[in-house]
Each structure stands twice: as structure tokens, then as C-alpha cells.
């Protein structure tokens, strides 16, 4: 259907006086399955085809998002392209698509539906069995998607990549008398690479029950071990500081610091679009630029920025294959494929032993309200565990942890070997637990009674 629409669109566009035309096509299949009390609650399968057309009108770039692929809709799309081009007056920038072989079909390693339901039901039951104080599992689900992204132009050139992924999620409530705590675990996955759902369910249950006796913590400064999930949240919040577009607009604390030391030597940040176990493997970005592995930060030195075509031209760097559309209807903006905060050699227990006494932070909230990539500062509502002599000895809740992300990287005393993956709005990232010499803690009375 897409091919037929494009075949009808091109001569109509030429007759209407449009110049060069580009197409961005995303075709995906997806399924989502959830269980409740051991029975299937929801099972949804869907297909989606999204088409974005960019065209040149009077030297300017216009665009239209097409949901109705009937050929008779071409005239309306042409009108929208012309109006947006003359309204925005952004220059049309021509570029040539890369020559890449077809990636082939996505391997069909998906679980049959009955087996997937069985595993989800087993995970739900594992949460109840892990601790008798688990009152209710609110949700236990897994979603998957697979498909293709294709870029094409009016000369007949095109390039295609596969896209796929999935996510497991479980959320629950634990109760002890009037005390209630929520627990959840989420795990992104490569298509067909299913996580240990029962293990994640038990961890969610222990997260919730372990916080039922949570107390507050004294206000002051404390050494801290940040759980890998928390480091993912922080890395996601502050990666925009590495975007050349934000450097250009002076909304990044890293403006003018290329080649300078901004972190300690233990902090190494890399991007690898070809990582075998990466969750976002792409050969080209949404501007048709081939992706490439790169080191962003090493030996404490800022090595490069994430660049799309426009910001690369501004800062004098080659395009880095980092121009992506967060959704098919959005403008190209800086993004990334697989960003990795390189793991270290220490286990979680070894990090706690190195710290001795302090805090293990296992969760934060309000990251995008309390984290500022323009300055590097953050102040986040947090919870976790008190640590004495390297051992966990009780939950801590309703505290605020504050600091500066780049000072945190300078004060990193140890890096764990427990990398955790996370999907973000701009790509995928993986980070380990880290031991930080000192962060500001604001404690107070902890109230969790209903």
C-alpha cells in the first residue's frame, strides 16, 4: 500500500511544482499481553504504518504526515507540504542516502502466546510467594514490537533497517498493618531475549516488603551507592547536556568544554549502534547518516558531542548519525542508539563494603522536574537502604538526594559490574551501580500510613 501511494504521489508532486521529495516510512507489528490472578487479562496485537513526507517548495522544506494511504489523498499532502514550507521558511537541505544492503527479515524468536501467558502467570505467582505481605499484583505484562524503518527519495533510492524490542513490567503493593509500599520492576529486552520474569517479580516483591519498615535519615552529607537503575535515570536526564544542539543554544553546562576534563577517570560513556546485545541497533539515523561507534567521555575528558546534521555543521564536527525522530510526526532532534556507561569490576556487595557506612539509593522520582542539564544540578525524592559496615540494615524513605551530576562523576570511587538497560525518549542506555564519595541528603519524618 505504501509503494502504491508513493508511486501516485511522485508525479502529482512534480506536476504541483515540488522539488526534491523524501519519505520516512515506519512499519511495525506489536503485541501486548497481561495477566491478572493467573488468567489472561489483555492480549492485543496490532500493525501500524506511518509515513512522513518532506518536500521542497520554493527552496524551503515542508512536511506532511500521512495516515490515509489511499492515492486520492496525495493532493492534500502536497498542499500541507507547500503550506508548511512557505510558513516556516526553513531551507531544504538535500542529502544522499547511504548504500547499505537489505538487513533481511527479523528472526521469529517470539514465544507462542500460550507460553508467554504461562510465564507471566508464573511471574505473578512468584511475587505472591516471595513475601506473604504482598497484597496485590496490579499489573504483570510484556509488550513487543518488530518492523522496519525505510528512507526513500524521489530518485528511487532507498535504505532500510530493522527495528524491534520489548519490555516486561510488574507492579505490586505490599501491606503490613497500616503500612503500605509499592514495588515495581521493569526490564527492556531485545526481541526474543526474554528476561527471567520470575526473578524480577521476586525482586519487586522484596523491594516493596523491604521498605515497610523504612525510616528517615539524618540531614547532611553521606557517601552513597547509587543502584544501576538510578544511574540510568540520572544518565538519561543529563545526556541532553552532551547534545551539540543544546551546546549551540547555551542550554548545556558543557558549552565550550570539548577536550576538557569534566569527570573522574572511572566515568567512561560510549555509544555503540552495533552492540550485539544492544537494544537499539541502527545502521543509519532518521536523516540518512550512517551511525558510528563513538566515545563521548573517557579519562574524564569530553571527547565529542551527539550531533545531528544541523548541529554538526555549527560545531565543525562530522554528522554523528544522531539525528532521530522521537515519533514519526516529530521533527528530527538529537538522539542516540545504545549509550553505555562502562561497567567496572566490583559487585554490589563489594561496592557496599568499599563504602562501609552510608546509603544505598534504589529509587528516585521526579527526575525531569528535579534535574537540570543546563547546570548539572539535581534534587530528587529518593528511597533505599541504610548501610552499616557494608551491610544493608533497614529501609530509608522520603529523603531528598541533591548534587551535581558532573561533580558526581568526579567523586565516583567505584563502578559496579551490574549494568542495567533502560529505554528513554532519545534511545537506549545502560549504566552500572556506582559508589559516590558524598551527596547532600535531606531527611525528615517518614509517613507511609494510609
Long-range contacts (C-beta under 8 A, 24 or more apart in sequence): 1-49, 1-69, 2-27, 2-49, 2-51, 2-69, 4-69, 4-71, 5-51, 5-66, 5-69, 5-70, 5-71, 5-73, 5-74, 6-152, 8-71, 8-74, 9-53, 9-71, 9-74, 9-77, 9-78, 10-154, 12-74, 12-75, 12-78, 13-55, 13-74, 13-78, 13-81, 13-154, 16-78, 16-82, 17-57, 18-55, 18-56, 18-57, 18-78, 18-81, 18-82, 19-55, 19-56, 19-57, 19-59, 19-92, 20-55, 20-56, 20-92, 20-94, 20-153, 20-154, 21-53, 21-54, 21-55, 21-56, 21-153, 21-154, 22-53, 22-54, 22-55, 22-151, 22-152, 22-153, 22-154, 23-51, 23-52, 23-53, 23-54, 23-150, 23-151, 23-152, 23-153, 24-51, 24-52, 24-53, 24-54, 24-149, 24-150, 24-151, 24-286, 24-325, 24-328, 25-49, 25-50, 25-51, 25-52, 25-148, 25-149, 25-150, 25-151, 25-152, 26-50, 26-147, 26-148, 26-149, 26-150, 26-163, 26-328, 27-147, 27-148, 27-150, 28-145, 28-146, 28-147, 28-148, 28-163, 29-145, 29-146, 29-147, 30-143, 30-144, 30-145, 30-146, 31-110, 31-143, 31-144, 32-141, 32-142, 32-143, 32-144, 33-113, 33-116, 33-117, 33-120, 33-141, 33-142, 33-143, 34-120, 34-139, 34-140, 34-141, 34-142, 35-117, 35-120, 35-121, 35-124, 35-140, 35-141, 36-124, 36-137, 36-139, 36-140, 37-124, 38-121, 38-124, 38-125, 39-121, 40-117, 42-141, 43-113, 43-117, 50-328, 50-329, 51-328, 52-325, 52-328, 52-329, 53-77, 53-81, 54-81, 54-92, 55-81, 55-82, 55-85, 56-85, 56-92, 57-81, 57-82, 57-85, 57-86, 58-85, 58-86, 59-91, 59-92, 60-85, 60-86, 60-88, 60-89, 60-90, 60-91, 60-92, 61-85, 61-88, 61-90, 61-91, 61-92, 61-93, 62-86, 62-88, 65-328, 65-329, 93-309, 93-310, 95-287, 95-288, 95-289, 95-309, 96-157, 96-288, 97-151, 97-152, 97-153, 97-157, 97-158, 97-159, 97-284, 97-288, 98-159, 98-283, 98-284, 98-288, 98-289, 98-290, 99-159, 100-159, 100-283, 100-284, 100-290, 102-160, 103-160, 103-161, 103-162, 103-283, 104-162, 106-146, 106-147, 106-162, 106-164, 106-191, 107-192, 108-192, 109-191, 109-192, 109-193, 110-144, 110-146, 110-191, 110-192, 111-194, 116-142, 119-194, 119-197, 119-198, 120-197, 122-197, 122-198, 123-170, 123-197, 123-198, 123-200, 123-201, 124-170, 124-201, 126-197, 126-198, 126-199, 126-201, 126-202, 126-205, 127-170, 127-172, 127-201, 127-202, 127-204, 127-205, 128-205, 129-202, 130-201, 130-202, 130-205, 130-206, 130-209, 131-174, 131-205, 131-206, 131-208, 131-209, 133-174, 133-175, 133-176, 133-208, 133-209, 133-212, 134-172, 134-173, 134-174, 134-205, 134-208, 134-209, 135-172, 135-173, 135-174, 135-175, 135-180, 136-172, 136-173, 137-170, 137-171, 137-172, 137-201, 138-171, 138-172, 138-173, 139-169, 139-170, 139-171, 140-169, 140-170, 140-201, 141-168, 141-169, 141-170, 142-166, 142-167, 142-168, 142-169, 142-194, 142-197, 143-167, 144-191, 145-191, 146-191, 149-282, 149-286, 151-284, 151-286, 151-288, 159-284, 159-288, 161-282, 161-283, 161-284, 162-281, 163-282, 164-190, 164-191, 165-189, 165-190, 165-191, 165-279, 165-280, 165-423, 166-190, 166-191, 167-423, 168-194, 168-195, 168-197, 168-200, 170-197, 170-200, 170-201, 170-204, 171-204, 172-204, 172-205, 172-208, 173-208, 174-205, 174-208, 174-209, 174-211, 174-212, 175-212, 176-209, 176-212, 178-449, 178-450, 179-212, 179-213, 179-448, 179-449, 180-448, 180-449, 180-450, 181-208, 181-209, 181-211, 181-212, 181-214, 181-448, 182-208, 183-207, 183-208, 183-209, 183-211, 187-421, 188-279, 188-421, 188-422, 188-423, 188-428, 189-279, 190-277, 190-278, 190-279, 193-277, 207-362, 207-363, 210-385, 210-395, 211-383, 211-395, 211-397, 212-395, 213-394, 213-395, 214-383, 214-394, 214-395, 214-396, 214-397, 214-398, 214-446, 214-448, 215-386, 215-394, 215-395, 215-396, 215-397, 215-446, 216-396, 216-397, 216-398, 216-399, 216-443, 216-444, 216-445, 216-446, 217-359, 217-386, 217-396, 217-399, 217-441, 217-443, 218-441, 218-443, 219-441, 219-442, 219-443, 219-444, 220-440, 220-441, 221-438, 221-439, 221-440, 221-441, 222-358, 222-359, 222-438, 222-439, 222-441, 223-355, 223-356, 223-357, 223-358, 223-359, 223-413, 223-435, 223-436, 223-437, 223-438, 224-355, 224-358, 224-359, 224-360, 224-361, 224-401, 224-435, 224-436, 224-438, 224-439, 224-441, 225-348, 225-351, 225-352, 225-355, 225-358, 225-359, 225-360, 225-361, 225-387, 225-433, 225-434, 225-435, 225-436, 226-361, 226-433, 226-434, 226-436, 227-360, 227-361, 227-362, 227-363, 227-384, 227-433, 228-416, 228-418, 228-419, 228-420, 228-431, 228-432, 228-433, 229-362, 229-363, 229-420, 229-422, 230-361, 230-362, 230-363, 230-364, 230-382, 231-341, 231-420, 231-431, 231-432, 231-433, 231-434, 232-420, 232-421, 232-422, 232-429, 232-430, 232-431, 233-364, 233-367, 233-422, 234-364, 234-367, 234-371, 234-378, 234-405, 234-408, 234-431, 235-269, 235-339, 235-341, 235-429, 235-431, 236-367, 236-422, 236-424, 236-426, 236-429, 237-367, 237-368, 237-371, 237-373, 237-378, 237-405, 238-371, 238-373, 238-376, 238-405, 238-406, 239-306, 239-336, 239-339, 239-373, 239-424, 239-426, 239-429, 240-334, 240-373, 240-426, 241-373, 241-374, 241-376, 241-405, 242-269, 242-296, 242-297, 242-302, 242-305, 242-306, 243-305, 243-306, 243-311, 243-334, 244-305, 244-306, 244-307, 244-308, 244-311, 244-312, 244-314, 244-315, 244-317, 244-334, 245-308, 245-310, 245-311, 245-333, 245-334, 246-334, 246-373, 246-374, 247-305, 247-311, 247-315, 248-311, 248-314, 248-315, 251-373, 251-374, 252-373, 252-374, 253-373, 253-374, 253-375, 253-376, 253-406, 254-302, 254-305, 257-302, 258-302, 258-303, 258-304, 258-305, 258-315, 259-301, 259-302, 259-303, 260-301, 260-302, 261-299, 261-300, 261-301, 261-302, 262-297, 262-300, 262-301, 262-302, 262-406, 262-409, 263-297, 263-300, 263-406, 263-409, 263-410, 263-412, 264-300, 264-409, 264-410, 264-411, 264-412, 265-299, 265-300, 266-344, 266-412, 266-413, 266-414, 266-415, 266-434, 267-297, 267-300, 267-341, 267-409, 267-412, 268-295, 268-297, 268-298, 268-341, 268-342, 269-295, 269-296, 269-297, 269-298, 269-339, 269-340, 269-341, 269-342, 270-294, 270-295, 270-296, 270-298, 270-339, 270-340, 270-342, 271-296, 271-306, 271-322, 271-336, 271-337, 271-338, 271-339, 271-340, 272-337, 272-338, 272-340, 273-321, 273-337, 273-338, 275-338, 275-340, 278-337, 278-338, 278-428, 279-338, 279-421, 279-423, 279-428, 280-336, 280-337, 280-338, 280-427, 280-428, 281-337, 281-338, 282-321, 282-337, 284-321, 285-321, 285-322, 285-323, 285-324, 285-335, 286-323, 286-324, 286-325, 286-332, 287-319, 287-323, 287-332, 289-319, 289-320, 289-321, 289-323, 290-321, 291-320, 291-321, 291-322, 291-337, 292-320, 292-321, 294-320, 296-339, 297-409, 300-409, 300-410, 306-334, 306-335, 306-336, 307-334, 308-332, 308-333, 308-334, 324-426, 324-427, 326-425, 326-426, 333-426, 334-426, 335-426, 335-427, 336-426, 336-427, 336-428, 336-429, 337-427, 337-428, 338-427, 338-428, 338-429, 338-430, 339-427, 339-428, 339-429, 339-430, 340-419, 340-429, 340-430, 340-431, 341-419, 341-429, 341-430, 341-431, 341-432, 342-415, 343-415, 343-416, 343-417, 343-418, 343-419, 343-432, 344-414, 344-415, 344-416, 344-417, 344-432, 345-415, 345-417, 346-414, 346-415, 346-416, 346-417, 346-435, 347-416, 347-417, 347-418, 348-416, 348-418, 348-433, 349-390, 350-414, 351-414, 351-416, 351-433, 351-434, 351-435, 352-387, 352-390, 352-391, 352-392, 353-390, 354-390, 354-413, 354-414, 354-435, 355-387, 355-390, 355-413, 355-414, 355-435, 356-387, 356-389, 356-390, 357-387, 357-388, 357-389, 358-387, 359-384, 359-385, 359-386, 359-387, 359-396, 359-401, 359-441, 360-384, 360-385, 360-386, 360-387, 360-392, 361-401, 364-401, 371-405, 375-404, 376-404, 376-405, 376-406, 376-407, 377-402, 377-403, 377-404, 377-405, 378-402, 378-403, 378-404, 378-405, 397-446, 397-448, 398-444, 398-445, 398-446, 398-447, 398-448, 399-441, 399-442, 399-443, 399-444, 400-441, 400-442, 401-439, 401-440, 401-441, 401-442, 402-439, 402-440, 402-441, 402-442, 403-436, 403-439, 403-440, 408-436, 408-439, 411-436, 411-437, 411-438, 412-436, 412-437, 413-437
